Amino acid sequence: MLEKGMSTSIWIWIIGGLMIAMITFVFTFQSMVSVGETSRRNNVVDQFNNLKNTADLYCSKGRGSMTTQTVSLTGVRGIYASDNRGNPTPEIPKNISESDHKSGDYLCLKFEGDEDHFACKETSCRVNMTYIGTPIKGSDMYILGNEESGFNFDLEISKKADGTVDVEASHRP
C-alpha cells in the first residue's frame, strides 16, 4: 500500500513539473515575439525619422540637390505626405500599388492594424512623395514583397526649382 501512494505522489510531481515547464516555455516564447515586434517597429520608426530629417535637410539645400536612400518596411500600412495630421485614407494600399504621389507639409507613418497614424511630422517645406508601405494583397508588388518578407523601396530625394522636396520611390523586388 505504501508503494502505491509513493508512485502516485511521484506522478503528481512529474505532471506538475511538466506543466510548469510548458507555462515557462509559453511565456518565454511570447516575450521573445514581443521583443522582436518592438525591435521591428523601432527599426521602421528610425527609417521614418531618417527620411523626415533628410527631407528637412534638402528643404534648405539648393535646387537640383539629390540623394538616395533605401528603406525596408514590414508591418507598415504606409508612409506618405499629407496636408494635415488627420487620419489617413483607407486607400493607402491602392495608392502604394499604383505608385501614386501626394504633396503636403507633413510626413506620416501608419502601421498595419493601428486605427490612427503612428506619427505625422511637419516638414520644413512642402514635400511631394510617392506612397510607400504595404500594397494591395494580390498585386505583383505584394507577392514580391511577401516572398522577401518585407517591402523594399529605393528613394530618390531631390530639391525642385519650386522649393519643394521630391521623394520618388520605386519598389525594389
C-alpha positions, 0 to 999 in steps of 0.5 A: 500500500505504501508503494502505491501512494509513493508512485502516485505522489511521484506522478503528481510531481512529474505532471506538475513539473511538466506543466510548469515547464510548458507555462515557462516555455509559453511565456518565454516564447511570447516575450521573445515575439514581443521583443522582436515586434518592438525591435521591428517597429523601432527599426521602421520608426528610425527609417521614418525619422531618417527620411523626415530629417533628410527631407528637412535637410534638402528643404534648405539645400539648393535646387537640383540637390539629390540623394538616395536612400533605401528603406525596408518596411514590414508591418507598415500600412504606409508612409506618405505626405499629407496636408494635415495630421488627420487620419489617413485614407483607407486607400493607402494600399491602392495608392502604394500599388499604383505608385501614386504621389501626394504633396503636403507639409507633413510626413506620416507613418501608419502601421498595419492594424493601428486605427490612427497614424503612428506619427505625422511630422511637419516638414520644413517645406512642402514635400511631394512623395510617392506612397510607400508601405504595404500594397494591395494583397494580390498585386505583383508588388505584394507577392514580391514583397511577401516572398522577401518578407518585407517591402523594399523601396529605393528613394530618390530625394531631390530639391525642385526649382519650386522649393519643394522636396521630391521623394520618388520611390520605386519598389525594389523586388 
